[in-house]
């Protein structure tokens, strides 16, 4: 269980770091709309991931589970779909009002995927080298 917490914390931290570095590189090397797409897309997914982490952490405490029982899953799903609808609306408004470049937004939305990929590679290398020793 401790390893799982380390991985989730790594993904959360690397989300913000990738957003920071991606946004800075985007501002230096791409047009403003593209860079703004990277920054806003990264913010959307990083905030969503952070809120999902907090929701799951708060809902699966032993006290909450013993009090609420089966309604926990429905509470988590309701919060998830509300965040999903808000994110979809924000993304729609950003693209339809031509505030950001769609490819920049897509690059920003990929921050969590890149963080999870990095966490997977690091964990696999840790496991492989642990087995080799």
C-alpha positions, 0 to 999 in steps of 0.5 A, a space after each residue: 500500500 505504501 508503494 501505491 501512495 508513492 506512485 500517486 504522489 509521484 504522478 501528482 508532483 510530476 503533473 505540476 512539474 510537467 505543466 510548469 516546464 511544458 508551459 515555459 517551453 511553450 511560451 518560449 517556442 510556440 505562438 501564444 495561443 498554442 502555449 496557452 492551450 498547453 498551460 490551460 489543458 495542463 491545468 484542467 487535467 492536473 486539477 482534475 487529477 488532484 481533486 480525484 485523488 482527494 475525493 478517493 482519499 476522503 471517501 475511503 477512510 475506514 470511518 466513512 466506509 463503515 458509516 456510508 457503506 455502498 453509497 460511497 461508490 455512487 458519491 465518487 461517481 457523481 463527483 467524477 461526472 460533475 468534474 467531467 461535465 465541467 471539464 468538457 464545458 471548459 474545453 468546448 468554450 476554449 476551442 469554440 471561442 478560439 482562445 487556444 489552439 486545439 493541438 496545444 490544448 491536446 498537448 496540455 491535456 496529455 500531462 497526466 498521461 505522460 506522468 503516469 507513463 513516467 511512473 510506470 517506467 520508473 516502477 518497472 525499472 525499479 522492479 527489474 533491477 530489484 529482481 536482478 540483484 
